[in-house]
Amino acid sequence: MNILCTTWQAHGHIQTVLGILIEARKRGHRVSYSTILPTPDSAIFKAHGIKVVSLHVNMPDVAIPDFIALQNDVEAFRKFAADLDPFELLIPGAERLVRLCKPDVMLYDATHWFSVIAAARAKIPYAGVPQGWPLVVSGRTRGNDLDAFRSAGPGRDAVFRRFGVQPHEFVQSNCLSPSLNILATTRELVDSMGAPAVRPSFLLSGPIDCEGEGESLPADFPEGRFLYFTFGTQLPLENAVFEVVREVCKSLSLPCVASAGKRGAETPPRGDGLHVYDWLPQHLALKRASVVVFHGGMNTFGECCRYEVPMLIHPLQHDQFDTAICAVRSGVGQVLSTVPSLMTGQIEALLQPDAAERSRLARIGASFRRADGSKASVDALEDLVNRAGSARLDP
């Protein structure tokens, strides 16, 4: 099997597919990986025999906007979403990648609807990896950019038709595959949040593992219980939320471990129980954390479920609001209050051994540890390719 995978170049998006691609390589499948812009994580792919191709390299005449900056500027994002020219201009590049790699199947970040058009026109099967499965499962549309996605709908559908492809169903920015959509969760967690019936095209794969081999925590990592604070690469540590968390932890004599989310980042000074690192192997940190404060990123959410760590979520944008709703409805976490006295009460309650969130996490965490999302996903991709091949042979 020959797989072509496309995602955003941000680390959080790469983590949603890396385990699948590594598992595919272990089985002897050929794998190519592409981003719009070059990724600093390309060495990880190459180490596993995954060919890395930048979509932008194949399109030198196209001006690609800074998507990472756009997602942190609401007004700029709304303007971009209403003007679909950048995405439409990516379609020829995606088609060139298909001709270059000759894949049997396309695995795409579900926000990459230009990849869907390229795959559909080449008549190859395609599987989506939606960003924010609670949003996709619930079918709700939330977030501060909802109006932009709604207004983009008619123009987006027109682009599909212009390229001879039937318009696809979108859940906010996620373009769903009619055949296979891989959601890194379990039936137990979906049922606990009271979601509607799961569609036949949804694979509840469980966590997509991509833990690095030989990783370890720093020698000065604290012992005992601590609060872990991370906002990925979306929010620097020099912000009001972090300062409140820091002061509350100090008042509780609770060590606070903070990750700046990337190697080489500027970090605040340590002291008064604060332990700041520019980067940490998060799965190792979460195995020892007592409580986690984060922005609602899906990778951190899934790891908290797996390692049974109660969560306090401060959503910033997009699907993160539905992640917070999922945590509350399933009873595994709460929405963070930025009022110091209320935050103190939240943290104190979650630290208790008999906290309700801990008992619910024990059941859900067991389901995450039983599942092998990478294996289940590659099994599903192999089945999708086999079914597509059989269909081509039918008279």
C-alpha positions as YAML, in Angstrom:
chain: A
units: angstrom
residues:
- id: 1
  name: MET
  ca: [0.00, 0.00, 0.00]
- id: 2
  name: ASN
  ca: [1.23, 3.48, -0.89]
- id: 3
  name: ILE
  ca: [0.00, 6.29, 1.41]
- id: 4
  name: LEU
  ca: [0.15, 10.04, 0.82]
- id: 5
  name: CYS
  ca: [-0.55, 12.07, 3.96]
- id: 6
  name: THR
  ca: [-1.09, 15.84, 4.16]
- id: 7
  name: THR
  ca: [-1.42, 17.95, 7.32]
- id: 8
  name: TRP
  ca: [-0.57, 21.39, 8.61]
- id: 9
  name: GLN
  ca: [3.05, 21.79, 9.61]
- id: 10
  name: ALA
  ca: [2.26, 22.65, 13.26]
- id: 11
  name: HIS
  ca: [3.47, 20.06, 15.77]
- id: 12
  name: GLY
  ca: [0.00, 19.38, 17.18]
- id: 13
  name: HIS
  ca: [-1.34, 18.46, 13.74]
- id: 14
  name: ILE
  ca: [1.64, 16.23, 13.00]
- id: 15
  name: GLN
  ca: [1.07, 14.30, 16.24]
- id: 16
  name: THR
  ca: [-2.42, 13.27, 15.07]
- id: 17
  name: VAL
  ca: [-1.01, 11.21, 12.17]
- id: 18
  name: LEU
  ca: [2.58, 10.35, 13.04]
- id: 19
  name: GLY
  ca: [1.75, 7.12, 14.88]
- id: 20
  name: ILE
  ca: [-0.36, 5.93, 11.94]
- id: 21
  name: LEU
  ca: [2.42, 6.57, 9.45]
- id: 22
  name: ILE
  ca: [5.04, 4.85, 11.62]
- id: 23
  name: GLU
  ca: [2.79, 1.80, 11.98]
- id: 24
  name: ALA
  ca: [2.26, 1.74, 8.20]
- id: 25
  name: ARG
  ca: [6.03, 1.78, 7.64]
- id: 26
  name: LYS
  ca: [6.47, -1.08, 10.12]
- id: 27
  name: ARG
  ca: [4.16, -3.13, 7.92]
- id: 28
  name: GLY
  ca: [6.24, -2.38, 4.86]
- id: 29
  name: HIS
  ca: [3.92, 0.18, 3.26]
- id: 30
  name: ARG
  ca: [5.31, 3.15, 1.36]
- id: 31
  name: VAL
  ca: [4.49, 6.50, 2.97]
- id: 32
  name: SER
  ca: [4.89, 10.09, 1.77]
- id: 33
  name: TYR
  ca: [4.13, 13.08, 3.98]
- id: 34
  name: SER
  ca: [3.42, 16.63, 2.85]
- id: 35
  name: THR
  ca: [2.83, 20.00, 4.48]
- id: 36
  name: ILE
  ca: [1.98, 23.39, 3.00]
- id: 37
  name: LEU
  ca: [5.18, 24.84, 4.45]
- id: 38
  name: PRO
  ca: [8.35, 23.00, 5.51]
- id: 39
  name: THR
  ca: [8.12, 21.48, 8.99]
- id: 40
  name: PRO
  ca: [10.90, 21.54, 11.59]
- id: 41
  name: ASP
  ca: [9.81, 18.00, 12.51]
- id: 42
  name: SER
  ca: [10.79, 16.51, 9.13]
- id: 43
  name: ALA
  ca: [13.71, 14.60, 10.71]
- id: 44
  name: ILE
  ca: [11.21, 12.53, 12.72]
- id: 45
  name: PHE
  ca: [9.54, 11.32, 9.53]
- id: 46
  name: LYS
  ca: [12.78, 10.65, 7.70]
- id: 47
  name: ALA
  ca: [14.06, 8.58, 10.63]
- id: 48
  name: HIS
  ca: [11.18, 6.17, 10.01]
- id: 49
  name: GLY
  ca: [11.65, 5.98, 6.25]
- id: 50
  name: ILE
  ca: [8.81, 8.40, 5.47]
- id: 51
  name: LYS
  ca: [9.37, 10.59, 2.42]
- id: 52
  name: VAL
  ca: [8.76, 14.29, 3.19]
- id: 53
  name: VAL
  ca: [7.54, 16.56, 0.40]
- id: 54
  name: SER
  ca: [6.50, 20.19, 0.90]
- id: 55
  name: LEU
  ca: [3.43, 21.25, -1.01]
- id: 56
  name: HIS
  ca: [4.81, 24.79, -1.14]
- id: 57
  name: VAL
  ca: [8.01, 23.60, -2.84]
- id: 58
  name: ASN
  ca: [5.88, 22.36, -5.73]
- id: 59
  name: MET
  ca: [4.09, 25.72, -5.97]
- id: 60
  name: PRO
  ca: [6.76, 28.45, -6.01]
- id: 61
  name: ASP
  ca: [4.44, 30.96, -7.68]
- id: 62
  name: VAL
  ca: [1.73, 30.84, -4.98]
- id: 63
  name: ALA
  ca: [1.80, 33.23, -2.02]
- id: 64
  name: ILE
  ca: [0.84, 31.13, 1.02]
- id: 65
  name: PRO
  ca: [-0.49, 33.05, 4.03]
- id: 66
  name: ASP
  ca: [0.94, 32.55, 7.50]
- id: 67
  name: PHE
  ca: [-1.73, 30.17, 8.82]
- id: 68
  name: ILE
  ca: [-0.26, 29.98, 12.31]
- id: 69
  name: ALA
  ca: [-0.51, 33.77, 12.67]
- id: 70
  name: LEU
  ca: [-3.98, 33.77, 11.11]
- id: 71
  name: GLN
  ca: [-5.42, 31.40, 13.70]
- id: 72
  name: ASN
  ca: [-4.47, 33.83, 16.47]
- id: 73
  name: ASP
  ca: [-6.04, 36.85, 14.74]
- id: 74
  name: VAL
  ca: [-9.82, 36.48, 14.66]
- id: 75
  name: GLU
  ca: [-10.54, 39.31, 12.23]
- id: 76
  name: ALA
  ca: [-7.78, 38.26, 9.85]
- id: 77
  name: PHE
  ca: [-9.01, 34.67, 9.97]
- id: 78
  name: ARG
  ca: [-12.57, 35.71, 9.14]
- id: 79
  name: LYS
  ca: [-11.33, 37.67, 6.15]
- id: 80
  name: PHE
  ca: [-9.22, 34.71, 5.01]
- id: 81
  name: ALA
  ca: [-12.06, 32.18, 5.41]
- id: 82
  name: ALA
  ca: [-14.35, 34.35, 3.31]
- id: 83
  name: ASP
  ca: [-11.71, 34.55, 0.57]
- id: 84
  name: LEU
  ca: [-11.02, 31.01, -0.59]
- id: 85
  name: ASP
  ca: [-8.48, 31.82, -3.29]
- id: 86
  name: PRO
  ca: [-5.45, 30.58, -1.24]
- id: 87
  name: PHE
  ca: [-7.03, 27.15, -0.73]
- id: 88
  name: GLU
  ca: [-8.22, 26.91, -4.31]
- id: 89
  name: LEU
  ca: [-4.71, 27.72, -5.50]
- id: 90
  name: LEU
  ca: [-3.42, 24.76, -3.48]
- id: 91
  name: ILE
  ca: [-5.48, 22.25, -5.50]
- id: 92
  name: PRO
  ca: [-3.09, 22.08, -8.50]
- id: 93
  name: GLY
  ca: [-0.18, 21.55, -6.11]
- id: 94
  name: ALA
  ca: [-2.06, 18.74, -4.36]
- id: 95
  name: GLU
  ca: [-2.77, 17.17, -7.74]
- id: 96
  name: ARG
  ca: [0.93, 17.35, -8.62]
- id: 97
  name: LEU
  ca: [1.72, 15.55, -5.36]
- id: 98
  name: VAL
  ca: [-0.75, 12.80, -6.28]
- id: 99
  name: ARG
  ca: [0.90, 12.37, -9.69]
- id: 100
  name: LEU
  ca: [4.36, 12.37, -8.08]
- id: 101
  name: CYS
  ca: [3.63, 9.91, -5.25]
- id: 102
  name: LYS
  ca: [1.02, 7.75, -7.04]
- id: 103
  name: PRO
  ca: [-0.72, 6.83, -3.76]
- id: 104
  name: ASP
  ca: [-3.27, 4.08, -3.27]
- id: 105
  name: VAL
  ca: [-4.91, 6.17, -0.54]
- id: 106
  name: MET
  ca: [-4.82, 9.75, 0.73]
- id: 107
  name: LEU
  ca: [-4.74, 10.39, 4.49]
- id: 108
  name: TYR
  ca: [-5.49, 14.04, 5.07]
- id: 109
  name: ASP
  ca: [-5.93, 16.53, 7.88]
- id: 110
  name: ALA
  ca: [-9.67, 17.09, 7.53]
- id: 111
  name: THR
  ca: [-9.20, 20.84, 7.15]
- id: 112
  name: HIS
  ca: [-7.27, 20.14, 3.91]
- id: 113
  name: TRP
  ca: [-10.26, 20.05, 1.57]
- id: 114
  name: PHE
  ca: [-7.98, 20.85, -1.37]
- id: 115
  name: SER
  ca: [-6.48, 17.36, -0.82]
- id: 116
  name: VAL
  ca: [-9.96, 15.86, -0.99]
- id: 117
  name: ILE
  ca: [-10.53, 17.43, -4.40]
- id: 118
  name: ALA
  ca: [-7.16, 16.16, -5.65]
- id: 119
  name: ALA
  ca: [-7.88, 12.61, -4.42]
- id: 120
  name: ALA
  ca: [-11.44, 12.58, -5.77]
- id: 121
  name: ARG
  ca: [-10.30, 13.75, -9.20]
- id: 122
  name: ALA
  ca: [-7.62, 11.03, -9.25]
- id: 123
  name: LYS
  ca: [-10.25, 8.47, -8.20]
- id: 124
  name: ILE
  ca: [-8.26, 7.24, -5.19]
- id: 125
  name: PRO
  ca: [-9.85, 6.61, -1.78]
- id: 126
  name: TYR
  ca: [-9.24, 9.14, 0.97]
- id: 127
  name: ALA
  ca: [-9.53, 9.12, 4.75]
- id: 128
  name: GLY
  ca: [-9.82, 12.17, 6.98]
- id: 129
  name: VAL
  ca: [-8.29, 12.87, 10.37]
- id: 130
  name: PRO
  ca: [-10.61, 15.56, 11.80]
- id: 131
  name: GLN
  ca: [-9.19, 18.22, 14.07]
- id: 132
  name: GLY
  ca: [-11.31, 18.16, 17.22]
- id: 133
  name: TRP
  ca: [-13.27, 14.93, 17.27]
- id: 134
  name: PRO
  ca: [-15.75, 16.15, 19.98]
- id: 135
  name: LEU
  ca: [-16.88, 18.81, 17.51]
- id: 136
  name: VAL
  ca: [-17.20, 16.28, 14.68]
- id: 137
  name: VAL
  ca: [-19.00, 13.66, 16.76]
- id: 138
  name: SER
  ca: [-21.47, 16.17, 18.20]
- id: 139
  name: GLY
  ca: [-22.08, 17.90, 14.87]
- id: 140
  name: ARG
  ca: [-22.12, 21.24, 16.64]
- id: 141
  name: THR
  ca: [-20.36, 24.30, 15.31]
- id: 142
  name: ARG
  ca: [-18.84, 26.58, 17.87]
- id: 143
  name: GLY
  ca: [-16.01, 29.02, 18.29]
- id: 144
  name: ASN
  ca: [-15.31, 32.65, 17.59]
- id: 145
  name: ASP
  ca: [-14.87, 32.05, 13.85]
- id: 146
  name: LEU
  ca: [-18.21, 30.30, 13.22]
- id: 147
  name: ASP
  ca: [-19.60, 33.09, 11.02]
- id: 148
  name: ALA
  ca: [-16.55, 32.88, 8.77]
- id: 149
  name: PHE
  ca: [-17.04, 29.16, 8.18]
- id: 150
  name: ARG
  ca: [-20.74, 29.64, 7.48]
- id: 151
  name: SER
  ca: [-20.11, 32.41, 4.98]
- id: 152
  name: ALA
  ca: [-17.42, 30.34, 3.30]
- id: 153
  name: GLY
  ca: [-19.79, 27.43, 2.59]
- id: 154
  name: PRO
  ca: [-21.38, 28.52, -0.72]
- id: 155
  name: GLY
  ca: [-18.06, 29.63, -2.22]
- id: 156
  name: ARG
  ca: [-16.38, 26.42, -1.09]
- id: 157
  name: ASP
  ca: [-19.12, 24.26, -2.64]
- id: 158
  name: ALA
  ca: [-18.73, 26.21, -5.87]
- id: 159
  name: VAL
  ca: [-15.01, 25.36, -5.91]
- id: 160
  name: PHE
  ca: [-15.81, 21.64, -5.56]
- id: 161
  name: ARG
  ca: [-18.24, 21.82, -8.49]
- id: 162
  name: ARG
  ca: [-15.81, 23.82, -10.60]
- id: 163
  name: PHE
  ca: [-13.31, 20.96, -10.27]
- id: 164
  name: GLY
  ca: [-15.97, 18.36, -11.07]
- id: 165
  name: VAL
  ca: [-16.33, 17.03, -7.52]
- id: 166
  name: GLN
  ca: [-19.56, 16.81, -5.54]
- id: 167
  name: PRO
  ca: [-19.54, 19.15, -2.50]
- id: 168
  name: HIS
  ca: [-18.66, 17.32, 0.70]
- id: 169
  name: GLU
  ca: [-20.08, 17.61, 4.20]
- id: 170
  name: PHE
  ca: [-18.20, 19.98, 6.48]
- id: 171
  name: VAL
  ca: [-18.31, 20.24, 10.26]
- id: 172
  name: GLN
  ca: [-16.94, 23.74, 10.75]
- id: 173
  name: SER
  ca: [-13.55, 23.51, 8.98]
- id: 174
  name: ASN
  ca: [-13.42, 19.70, 8.80]
- id: 175
  name: CYS
  ca: [-14.18, 18.17, 5.39]
- id: 176
  name: LEU
  ca: [-15.50, 14.68, 6.11]
- id: 177
  name: SER
  ca: [-14.65, 11.68, 3.98]
- id: 178
  name: PRO
  ca: [-17.72, 9.65, 2.95]
- id: 179
  name: SER
  ca: [-15.67, 6.46, 3.52]
- id: 180
  name: LEU
  ca: [-13.41, 6.80, 6.57]
- id: 181
  name: ASN
  ca: [-12.78, 9.41, 9.26]
- id: 182
  name: ILE
  ca: [-10.32, 8.50, 12.03]
- id: 183
  name: LEU
  ca: [-11.21, 9.87, 15.46]
- id: 184
  name: ALA
  ca: [-8.61, 9.32, 18.19]
- id: 185
  name: THR
  ca: [-11.06, 8.42, 20.92]
- id: 186
  name: THR
  ca: [-12.95, 5.44, 22.33]
- id: 187
  name: ARG
  ca: [-16.57, 4.39, 22.50]
- id: 188
  name: GLU
  ca: [-16.53, 4.75, 26.28]
- id: 189
  name: LEU
  ca: [-15.59, 8.43, 26.11]
- id: 190
  name: VAL
  ca: [-18.01, 9.23, 23.26]
- id: 191
  name: ASP
  ca: [-20.87, 7.53, 25.12]
- id: 192
  name: SER
  ca: [-20.00, 9.36, 28.35]
- id: 193
  name: MET
  ca: [-20.40, 12.76, 26.65]
- id: 194
  name: GLY
  ca: [-23.90, 11.88, 25.43]
- id: 195
  name: ALA
  ca: [-23.02, 12.16, 21.74]
- id: 196
  name: PRO
  ca: [-25.50, 11.04, 19.05]
- id: 197
  name: ALA
  ca: [-25.09, 7.75, 17.18]
- id: 198
  name: VAL
  ca: [-21.66, 7.35, 15.63]
- id: 199
  name: ARG
  ca: [-21.73, 7.28, 11.83]
- id: 200
  name: PRO
  ca: [-20.52, 4.23, 9.88]
- id: 201
  name: SER
  ca: [-17.65, 6.28, 8.39]
- id: 202
  name: PHE
  ca: [-16.30, 7.14, 11.87]
- id: 203
  name: LEU
  ca: [-13.54, 4.93, 13.24]
- id: 204
  name: LEU
  ca: [-13.15, 5.40, 17.00]
- id: 205
  name: SER
  ca: [-9.56, 4.28, 16.86]
- id: 206
  name: GLY
  ca: [-8.36, 5.08, 20.35]
- id: 207
  name: PRO
  ca: [-5.16, 7.10, 20.93]
- id: 208
  name: ILE
  ca: [-2.64, 7.47, 18.11]
- id: 209
  name: ASP
  ca: [0.65, 6.63, 19.83]
- id: 210
  name: CYS
  ca: [3.86, 8.34, 18.77]
- id: 211
  name: GLU
  ca: [5.91, 8.32, 21.95]
- id: 212
  name: GLY
  ca: [9.57, 8.96, 21.25]
- id: 213
  name: GLU
  ca: [12.05, 6.22, 22.01]
- id: 214
  name: GLY
  ca: [14.73, 6.97, 24.56]
- id: 215
  name: GLU
  ca: [13.03, 10.13, 25.87]
- id: 216
  name: SER
  ca: [13.40, 11.08, 29.53]
- id: 217
  name: LEU
  ca: [12.45, 13.89, 31.89]
- id: 218
  name: PRO
  ca: [15.06, 16.47, 32.92]
- id: 219
  name: ALA
  ca: [17.24, 15.58, 35.89]
- id: 220
  name: ASP
  ca: [15.78, 18.47, 37.91]
- id: 221
  name: PHE
  ca: [12.15, 17.43, 37.29]
- id: 222
  name: PRO
  ca: [10.20, 17.68, 40.59]
- id: 223
  name: GLU
  ca: [9.15, 14.68, 42.63]
- id: 224
  name: GLY
  ca: [5.69, 14.25, 44.16]
- id: 225
  name: ARG
  ca: [2.46, 15.87, 43.05]
- id: 226
  name: PHE
  ca: [2.45, 18.94, 40.82]
- id: 227
  name: LEU
  ca: [0.27, 20.93, 38.42]
- id: 228
  name: TYR
  ca: [1.24, 20.73, 34.76]
- id: 229
  name: PHE
  ca: [0.62, 23.81, 32.60]
- id: 230
  name: THR
  ca: [0.81, 23.78, 28.80]
- id: 231
  name: PHE
  ca: [-0.80, 25.72, 25.98]
- id: 232
  name: GLY
  ca: [1.19, 24.01, 23.25]
- id: 233
  name: THR
  ca: [2.61, 26.51, 20.79]
- id: 234
  name: GLN
  ca: [-0.49, 28.72, 20.87]
- id: 235
  name: LEU
  ca: [0.08, 30.87, 23.91]
- id: 236
  name: PRO
  ca: [3.42, 32.01, 25.36]
- id: 237
  name: LEU
  ca: [3.97, 31.63, 29.08]
- id: 238
  name: GLU
  ca: [4.14, 35.39, 29.52]
- id: 239
  name: ASN
  ca: [0.34, 35.78, 29.71]
- id: 240
  name: ALA
  ca: [-2.33, 36.60, 32.28]
- id: 241
  name: VAL
  ca: [-3.70, 33.06, 32.60]
- id: 242
  name: PHE
  ca: [-0.31, 31.62, 33.38]
- id: 243
  name: GLU
  ca: [0.39, 34.33, 35.95]
- id: 244
  name: VAL
  ca: [-2.86, 33.54, 37.81]
- id: 245
  name: VAL
  ca: [-2.12, 29.79, 37.76]
- id: 246
  name: ARG
  ca: [1.38, 30.49, 39.02]
- id: 247
  name: GLU
  ca: [0.15, 32.60, 41.94]
- id: 248
  name: VAL
  ca: [-2.56, 30.08, 42.88]
- id: 249
  name: CYS
  ca: [-0.05, 27.23, 42.91]
- id: 250
  name: LYS
  ca: [2.24, 29.31, 45.10]
- id: 251
  name: SER
  ca: [-0.59, 29.90, 47.58]
- id: 252
  name: LEU
  ca: [-1.29, 26.14, 47.67]
- id: 253
  name: SER
  ca: [2.43, 25.26, 48.00]
- id: 254
  name: LEU
  ca: [1.83, 23.13, 44.90]
- id: 255
  name: PRO
  ca: [4.74, 22.92, 42.45]
- id: 256
  name: CYS
  ca: [3.87, 24.12, 38.95]
- id: 257
  name: VAL
  ca: [5.57, 22.54, 35.94]
- id: 258
  name: ALA
  ca: [5.18, 24.60, 32.76]
- id: 259
  name: SER
  ca: [6.14, 23.71, 29.20]
- id: 260
  name: ALA
  ca: [6.72, 26.44, 26.63]
- id: 261
  name: GLY
  ca: [5.75, 23.94, 23.95]
- id: 262
  name: LYS
  ca: [8.78, 24.06, 21.68]
- id: 263
  name: ARG
  ca: [12.50, 23.59, 21.83]
- id: 264
  name: GLY
  ca: [14.53, 26.76, 22.12]
- id: 265
  name: ALA
  ca: [11.66, 28.95, 23.38]
- id: 266
  name: GLU
  ca: [12.09, 31.85, 25.76]
- id: 267
  name: THR
  ca: [10.90, 30.86, 29.24]
- id: 268
  name: PRO
  ca: [10.09, 32.84, 32.39]
- id: 269
  name: PRO
  ca: [12.46, 32.64, 35.35]
- id: 270
  name: ARG
  ca: [12.06, 29.77, 37.79]
- id: 271
  name: GLY
  ca: [11.57, 29.97, 41.51]
- id: 272
  name: ASP
  ca: [8.87, 29.76, 44.22]
- id: 273
  name: GLY
  ca: [7.89, 26.23, 43.18]
- id: 274
  name: LEU
  ca: [7.83, 27.06, 39.46]
- id: 275
  name: HIS
  ca: [9.63, 24.66, 37.11]
- id: 276
  name: VAL
  ca: [9.72, 25.93, 33.52]
- id: 277
  name: TYR
  ca: [11.04, 23.99, 30.54]
- id: 278
  name: ASP
  ca: [11.22, 25.00, 26.91]
- id: 279
  name: TRP
  ca: [10.12, 21.47, 25.96]
- id: 280
  name: LEU
  ca: [9.15, 18.24, 27.73]
- id: 281
  name: PRO
  ca: [8.25, 14.72, 26.57]
- id: 282
  name: GLN
  ca: [4.63, 15.31, 27.53]
- id: 283
  name: HIS
  ca: [3.56, 11.69, 27.92]
- id: 284
  name: LEU
  ca: [6.21, 11.23, 30.61]
- id: 285
  name: ALA
  ca: [5.21, 14.43, 32.40]
- id: 286
  name: LEU
  ca: [1.52, 13.49, 32.37]
- id: 287
  name: LYS
  ca: [2.21, 10.07, 33.85]
- id: 288
  name: ARG
  ca: [3.28, 11.92, 37.01]
- id: 289
  name: ALA
  ca: [1.03, 15.01, 36.96]
- id: 290
  name: SER
  ca: [-1.75, 15.56, 39.51]
- id: 291
  name: VAL
  ca: [-3.76, 18.18, 37.57]
- id: 292
  name: VAL
  ca: [-3.36, 19.67, 34.08]
- id: 293
  name: VAL
  ca: [-4.20, 23.20, 32.91]
- id: 294
  name: PHE
  ca: [-4.27, 23.52, 29.11]
- id: 295
  name: HIS
  ca: [-6.04, 25.11, 26.15]
- id: 296
  name: GLY
  ca: [-8.09, 22.16, 24.95]
- id: 297
  name: GLY
  ca: [-5.69, 20.73, 22.38]
- id: 298
  name: MET
  ca: [-6.79, 17.25, 21.32]
- id: 299
  name: ASN
  ca: [-3.42, 15.57, 21.80]
- id: 300
  name: THR
  ca: [-3.15, 16.73, 25.42]
- id: 301
  name: PHE
  ca: [-6.80, 15.85, 26.03]
- id: 302
  name: GLY
  ca: [-6.28, 12.30, 24.81]
- id: 303
  name: GLU
  ca: [-3.10, 11.85, 26.84]
- id: 304
  name: CYS
  ca: [-4.87, 13.13, 29.98]
- id: 305
  name: CYS
  ca: [-7.57, 10.51, 29.44]
- id: 306
  name: ARG
  ca: [-5.00, 7.78, 28.93]
- id: 307
  name: TYR
  ca: [-3.01, 8.66, 32.05]
- id: 308
  name: GLU
  ca: [-6.09, 9.59, 34.13]
- id: 309
  name: VAL
  ca: [-5.14, 13.19, 34.89]
- id: 310
  name: PRO
  ca: [-8.00, 15.58, 35.82]
- id: 311
  name: MET
  ca: [-8.16, 18.60, 33.52]
- id: 312
  name: LEU
  ca: [-8.82, 22.33, 33.77]
- id: 313
  name: ILE
  ca: [-9.35, 23.70, 30.26]
- id: 314
  name: HIS
  ca: [-9.07, 27.30, 29.07]
- id: 315
  name: PRO
  ca: [-10.16, 27.17, 25.38]
- id: 316
  name: LEU
  ca: [-8.86, 29.79, 23.00]
- id: 317
  name: GLN
  ca: [-10.34, 29.03, 19.57]
- id: 318
  name: HIS
  ca: [-11.83, 26.60, 17.06]
- id: 319
  name: ASP
  ca: [-12.61, 23.08, 18.32]
- id: 320
  name: GLN
  ca: [-11.08, 23.76, 21.76]
- id: 321
  name: PHE
  ca: [-14.46, 24.98, 23.02]
- id: 322
  name: ASP
  ca: [-16.00, 21.61, 22.19]
- id: 323
  name: THR
  ca: [-13.09, 19.85, 23.86]
- id: 324
  name: ALA
  ca: [-13.96, 21.72, 27.04]
- id: 325
  name: ILE
  ca: [-17.64, 20.79, 26.64]
- id: 326
  name: CYS
  ca: [-16.65, 17.15, 26.16]
- id: 327
  name: ALA
  ca: [-14.54, 17.21, 29.33]
- id: 328
  name: VAL
  ca: [-17.41, 18.64, 31.36]
- id: 329
  name: ARG
  ca: [-20.11, 16.35, 29.92]
- id: 330
  name: SER
  ca: [-18.00, 13.24, 30.37]
- id: 331
  name: GLY
  ca: [-16.99, 14.36, 33.85]
- id: 332
  name: VAL
  ca: [-13.22, 14.17, 33.35]
- id: 333
  name: GLY
  ca: [-12.48, 17.87, 33.76]
- id: 334
  name: GLN
  ca: [-13.73, 21.42, 34.19]
- id: 335
  name: VAL
  ca: [-13.54, 24.76, 32.43]
- id: 336
  name: LEU
  ca: [-10.83, 26.79, 34.15]
- id: 337
  name: SER
  ca: [-11.93, 29.83, 36.13]
- id: 338
  name: THR
  ca: [-9.48, 32.72, 35.92]
- id: 339
  name: VAL
  ca: [-10.79, 34.17, 39.21]
- id: 340
  name: PRO
  ca: [-8.03, 33.26, 41.70]
- id: 341
  name: SER
  ca: [-10.32, 32.18, 44.54]
- id: 342
  name: LEU
  ca: [-12.43, 29.98, 42.24]
- id: 343
  name: MET
  ca: [-9.37, 28.52, 40.54]
- id: 344
  name: THR
  ca: [-7.97, 27.65, 43.95]
- id: 345
  name: GLY
  ca: [-11.13, 25.73, 44.79]
- id: 346
  name: GLN
  ca: [-11.04, 23.88, 41.46]
- id: 347
  name: ILE
  ca: [-7.45, 22.77, 41.91]
- id: 348
  name: GLU
  ca: [-7.95, 21.75, 45.54]
- id: 349
  name: ALA
  ca: [-11.00, 19.66, 44.59]
- id: 350
  name: LEU
  ca: [-9.25, 17.87, 41.74]
- id: 351
  name: LEU
  ca: [-6.27, 17.03, 43.93]
- id: 352
  name: GLN
  ca: [-8.49, 14.93, 46.21]
- id: 353
  name: PRO
  ca: [-8.13, 11.14, 45.74]
- id: 354
  name: ASP
  ca: [-11.91, 10.73, 45.79]
- id: 355
  name: ALA
  ca: [-12.62, 13.47, 43.22]
- id: 356
  name: ALA
  ca: [-15.46, 12.41, 40.92]
- id: 357
  name: GLU
  ca: [-13.32, 13.19, 37.88]
- id: 358
  name: ARG
  ca: [-10.75, 10.62, 38.97]
- id: 359
  name: SER
  ca: [-13.27, 7.77, 39.16]
- id: 360
  name: ARG
  ca: [-14.60, 8.58, 35.70]
- id: 361
  name: LEU
  ca: [-11.07, 8.84, 34.31]
- id: 362
  name: ALA
  ca: [-10.27, 5.40, 35.70]
- id: 363
  name: ARG
  ca: [-12.94, 3.83, 33.45]
- id: 364
  name: ILE
  ca: [-12.21, 5.97, 30.39]
- id: 365
  name: GLY
  ca: [-8.44, 5.69, 30.84]
- id: 366
  name: ALA
  ca: [-8.70, 1.90, 30.81]
- id: 367
  name: SER
  ca: [-10.45, 2.06, 27.43]
- id: 368
  name: PHE
  ca: [-7.69, 4.31, 26.05]
- id: 369
  name: ARG
  ca: [-4.96, 1.97, 27.25]
- id: 370
  name: ARG
  ca: [-6.71, -1.08, 25.75]
- id: 371
  name: ALA
  ca: [-6.96, 0.56, 22.32]
- id: 372
  name: ASP
  ca: [-4.20, 0.74, 19.74]
- id: 373
  name: GLY
  ca: [-5.22, 3.63, 17.53]
- id: 374
  name: SER
  ca: [-2.27, 3.38, 15.18]
- id: 375
  name: LYS
  ca: [-2.90, -0.32, 14.47]
- id: 376
  name: ALA
  ca: [-6.67, 0.15, 14.10]
- id: 377
  name: SER
  ca: [-6.15, 3.08, 11.72]
- id: 378
  name: VAL
  ca: [-3.75, 1.21, 9.43]
- id: 379
  name: ASP
  ca: [-6.09, -1.79, 9.45]
- id: 380
  name: ALA
  ca: [-8.89, 0.53, 8.31]
- id: 381
  name: LEU
  ca: [-6.73, 2.11, 5.60]
- id: 382
  name: GLU
  ca: [-5.78, -1.31, 4.27]
- id: 383
  name: ASP
  ca: [-9.44, -2.30, 4.19]
- id: 384
  name: LEU
  ca: [-10.37, 0.95, 2.43]
- id: 385
  name: VAL
  ca: [-7.76, 0.33, -0.29]
- id: 386
  name: ASN
  ca: [-8.86, -3.29, -0.70]
- id: 387
  name: ARG
  ca: [-12.51, -2.26, -1.03]
- id: 388
  name: ALA
  ca: [-11.60, 0.42, -3.57]
- id: 389
  name: GLY
  ca: [-9.59, -2.12, -5.57]
- id: 390
  name: SER
  ca: [-12.47, -4.60, -5.55]
- id: 391
  name: ALA
  ca: [-14.87, -1.89, -6.72]
- id: 392
  name: ARG
  ca: [-12.61, -1.09, -9.69]
- id: 393
  name: LEU
  ca: [-12.65, -4.77, -10.73]
- id: 394
  name: ASP
  ca: [-16.43, -5.06, -10.56]
- id: 395
  name: PRO
  ca: [-18.13, -4.99, -13.99]
...
